[in-house]
Amino acid sequence: MSERTAFDRAQASDAYSDGIERNFWHQARGRIVTRLCKPYRAEPLLEIGAGRGYMLHAFQERGWQSYGVELSNEMTPFLPNLPIQYGQDAFSLSENLRNQIRSIGLFDVIEHLPDRVAFLVQCRTAFPNLQYLYITVPACMSLWTNYDTYYGHYLRYDFSTLRQEIEASGYKVLFMRYFFHALYVPIWLVRQLSPKGRNTEYKPPSGINALFHKLVAYYFIAESYLLPGIIPGSSLLCIAKPV
């Protein structure tokens, strides 16, 4: 990863303002992803592109030994004791630490990279004892909006495009599914009908709105149990291993 792939100050502020962990999306994503990764658990986990640590915290709450690195210096952890190194390229970590890592989390990271295959190959070679990759990405090019442009996305994925990049990088796909299914329709409608597009600045919910977000998060967690993963959603999860 290079400096130009990291969030600048405006992007970091718009996406990760204090209290944004109460947003339904962050609450639900942490619960959904940690549950689905559990059968493929391998530790220690290194989260590359950890941001303010929302996903890292979700894994730590479930007892995972996990650490994070984040290329941007424009962020701080949303909790003070989260083990995240800022301004740190994962591939510049000490050889000793890289040899200890058994799994890598890339949660809404690779869509920001111009050469995803080269990056994933480097993950495989720089971390020689890697057992699993856990990857989430924005899904469905039919949902492409100004939001994707603003946050520096190169694409949104479907099963085929993600599998192609994973396999071209020297991994085998073990598990893949869409989630956040119910978000597909409102995002699609915004794309079709709103001249302003999607909102790119997120305000943290508070008061009764925070309770609403918690209820919405519970809905999406339940949805991930009840709906088949083949039904398109706004996000896509893939678990893969080196071959």
RAMO-V556652 format. One record per residue. N is the residue number from 0. SS is DSSP state (A for helix, B for strand, O for the rest). PHI is phi in degrees with one decimal (NA if undefined). OMEGA is omega in degrees with one decimal (none if undefined). Layout:
n | ss | phi | omega
N | SS | PHI | OMEGA
N | SS | PHI | OMEGA
This chain:
n | ss | phi | omega
0 | O | NA | 179.3
1 | O | -117.3 | -176.2
2 | A | -59.1 | -175.9
3 | A | -71.1 | 176.8
4 | A | -88.8 | -179.0
5 | O | -79.6 | 176.4
6 | O | -62.4 | 170.8
7 | O | -82.9 | -174.7
8 | A | -62.1 | -178.5
9 | A | -66.7 | 179.2
10 | A | -63.4 | 179.9
11 | A | -62.8 | 179.8
12 | A | -67.1 | -178.1
13 | A | -69.0 | -175.1
14 | A | -88.1 | -166.8
15 | O | -129.7 | 177.7
16 | O | -67.0 | -179.7
17 | O | -56.4 | 179.8
18 | O | 91.6 | -176.5
19 | A | -69.7 | 175.8
20 | A | -62.5 | 176.4
21 | A | -81.9 | 175.8
22 | O | -62.7 | -176.7
23 | A | -55.9 | -174.8
24 | A | -63.3 | 179.8
25 | A | -67.8 | 179.3
26 | A | -61.1 | -176.1
27 | A | -71.4 | -177.9
28 | A | -59.3 | -179.8
29 | A | -59.8 | -178.9
30 | A | -68.5 | -177.5
31 | A | -66.2 | -174.2
32 | A | -68.3 | -179.7
33 | A | -63.8 | 178.3
34 | A | -65.2 | -176.0
35 | A | -73.3 | 177.9
36 | A | -81.6 | -173.2
37 | A | -54.4 | 179.4
38 | A | -65.2 | -178.6
39 | A | -115.9 | -173.3
40 | O | -69.7 | 174.9
41 | O | -147.9 | -175.1
42 | O | -130.4 | 0.4
43 | O | -71.3 | 174.8
44 | B | -101.0 | 171.9
45 | B | -111.7 | 173.4
46 | B | -92.9 | 177.2
47 | B | -95.1 | -174.1
48 | O | 77.9 | -170.4
49 | O | -75.7 | -179.9
50 | O | 59.0 | 179.3
51 | O | -93.9 | 169.9
52 | O | 98.3 | -177.6
53 | A | -64.6 | 179.8
54 | A | -73.3 | 177.6
55 | A | -57.8 | 178.5
56 | A | -63.1 | 179.2
57 | A | -60.3 | 178.4
58 | A | -69.1 | -179.7
59 | A | -65.2 | 177.4
60 | A | -61.3 | 180.0
61 | O | -98.1 | 170.2
62 | O | 87.2 | -179.9
63 | O | -76.4 | 168.1
64 | O | -77.8 | -170.3
65 | B | -151.0 | -179.0
66 | B | -137.0 | -179.9
67 | B | -136.1 | 169.3
68 | B | -128.7 | -178.8
69 | B | -142.6 | -176.1
70 | O | -68.8 | -177.0
71 | O | -74.0 | 171.5
72 | O | -99.3 | -174.5
73 | O | -94.5 | -176.7
74 | O | -133.1 | 170.0
75 | O | -134.4 | 179.4
76 | O | -65.3 | -178.6
77 | O | -73.7 | 169.2
78 | O | -122.2 | -168.0
79 | O | -66.7 | -172.5
80 | O | -101.2 | 179.2
81 | O | -70.0 | -175.2
82 | O | -81.8 | 179.7
83 | B | -119.9 | 174.0
84 | B | -97.5 | -179.3
85 | B | -93.2 | -175.5
86 | O | 67.4 | -172.1
87 | O | -116.8 | 171.1
88 | O | -81.7 | -176.8
89 | A | -58.8 | -175.6
90 | A | -79.1 | 176.5
91 | A | -98.8 | 174.3
92 | O | -62.6 | -179.3
93 | O | -61.0 | 179.4
94 | A | -59.8 | -179.8
95 | A | -60.6 | 179.6
96 | A | -68.7 | -179.9
97 | A | -62.3 | 178.9
98 | A | -69.5 | -179.6
99 | A | -81.2 | -171.9
100 | O | -70.5 | 179.1
101 | O | -109.4 | 177.5
102 | B | -146.5 | 179.5
103 | B | -126.3 | 174.2
104 | B | -104.4 | 176.9
105 | B | -124.4 | -171.1
106 | B | -100.2 | -176.4
107 | O | 59.3 | -177.6
108 | O | -120.4 | -166.7
109 | A | -68.6 | 178.2
110 | A | -65.9 | 179.2
111 | A | -88.7 | -171.2
112 | O | -102.7 | 179.1
113 | O | -70.5 | 179.8
114 | O | -127.2 | -176.4
115 | A | -66.5 | -177.5
116 | A | -63.5 | 179.9
117 | A | -60.9 | 179.4
118 | A | -65.0 | -178.8
119 | A | -68.2 | 174.0
120 | A | -62.2 | -179.8
121 | A | -64.8 | 174.8
122 | A | -59.0 | -177.3
123 | A | -67.7 | -177.1
124 | A | -84.6 | -177.2
125 | A | -78.1 | -179.5
126 | O | -120.1 | -167.8
127 | O | -66.1 | -179.5
128 | O | -104.6 | 179.8
129 | O | -64.4 | 177.2
130 | O | -106.0 | -176.5
131 | B | -141.6 | 165.3
132 | B | -108.1 | 171.6
133 | B | -115.3 | -172.6
134 | B | -128.4 | 165.5
135 | B | -120.3 | -179.1
136 | B | -144.5 | 170.5
137 | B | -67.5 | -171.5
138 | B | -114.3 | 166.7
139 | O | 74.8 | 175.8
140 | A | -61.6 | 175.1
141 | A | -65.9 | 178.2
142 | A | -104.3 | -178.6
143 | O | -64.8 | 179.8
144 | O | -140.8 | 174.2
145 | A | -57.3 | 178.4
146 | A | -58.8 | -179.7
147 | A | -64.7 | 178.6
148 | A | -64.1 | -176.7
149 | A | -62.0 | -176.9
150 | O | -91.1 | 170.1
151 | O | 74.8 | 176.4
152 | O | -77.2 | 173.6
153 | O | -93.4 | -179.8
154 | O | -167.8 | 164.5
155 | O | -113.0 | -168.0
156 | B | -102.3 | 161.6
157 | O | -125.5 | -178.6
158 | A | -53.5 | -173.5
159 | A | -66.3 | -176.5
160 | A | -68.3 | 179.8
161 | A | -70.4 | 178.3
162 | A | -60.0 | -178.9
163 | A | -61.3 | -179.7
164 | A | -69.7 | 179.5
165 | A | -62.5 | -177.7
166 | A | -69.2 | 177.5
167 | A | -66.7 | -179.7
168 | O | -91.8 | 176.9
169 | O | 94.2 | 178.0
170 | B | -122.5 | 172.7
171 | B | -109.8 | 178.1
172 | B | -75.9 | 178.8
173 | B | -101.7 | -173.2
174 | B | -157.4 | 178.1
175 | B | -153.5 | 176.2
176 | B | -161.4 | 170.6
177 | B | -81.1 | 168.2
178 | B | -146.9 | -167.9
179 | O | 55.4 | -176.3
180 | O | -60.4 | -174.2
181 | O | -69.5 | 176.6
182 | A | -78.2 | -176.2
183 | A | -58.8 | -173.7
184 | A | -64.4 | -179.6
185 | A | -62.4 | 178.1
186 | A | -67.5 | 178.2
187 | A | -62.1 | 179.5
188 | A | -65.9 | 176.1
189 | A | -61.3 | 178.5
190 | A | -58.8 | -175.1
191 | A | -81.1 | -165.3
192 | A | -115.0 | -173.3
193 | O | -94.7 | 177.9
194 | O | -66.6 | 179.4
195 | O | -87.0 | -178.6
196 | O | 76.3 | -177.9
197 | O | -79.2 | 171.9
198 | O | -69.7 | 180.0
199 | O | -106.8 | 177.7
200 | O | -114.7 | -175.7
201 | O | -106.5 | 177.4
202 | O | -97.4 | 179.7
203 | O | -67.6 | 178.0
204 | O | -72.5 | 177.5
205 | O | -144.2 | 177.8
206 | O | 59.8 | -178.2
207 | A | -65.0 | 178.1
208 | A | -66.6 | 177.0
209 | A | -65.7 | 176.0
210 | A | -64.8 | 177.0
211 | A | -59.2 | 179.8
212 | A | -63.4 | 178.2
213 | A | -63.9 | 178.8
214 | A | -66.5 | 177.3
215 | A | -63.1 | 177.3
216 | A | -59.9 | 177.6
217 | A | -61.4 | 177.5
218 | A | -60.2 | -176.3
219 | A | -67.6 | 174.2
220 | A | -63.4 | 177.6
221 | A | -62.7 | 179.2
222 | A | -57.1 | -178.1
223 | A | -68.3 | 173.7
224 | A | -80.7 | -166.1
225 | A | -91.2 | -174.3
226 | O | -99.1 | 177.3
227 | O | -63.8 | -178.0
228 | O | -67.5 | 179.8
229 | O | -77.1 | 178.5
230 | O | -71.7 | -176.8
231 | O | -57.5 | 174.6
232 | O | -141.3 | -178.2
233 | O | -84.6 | 177.8
234 | B | -132.9 | -177.2
235 | B | -136.9 | 177.1
236 | B | -112.1 | 174.5
237 | B | -133.7 | 172.2
238 | B | -118.6 | -174.4
239 | B | -140.7 | 176.0
240 | B | -132.6 | 177.0
241 | B | -65.1 | 175.9
242 | O | -124.7 | none
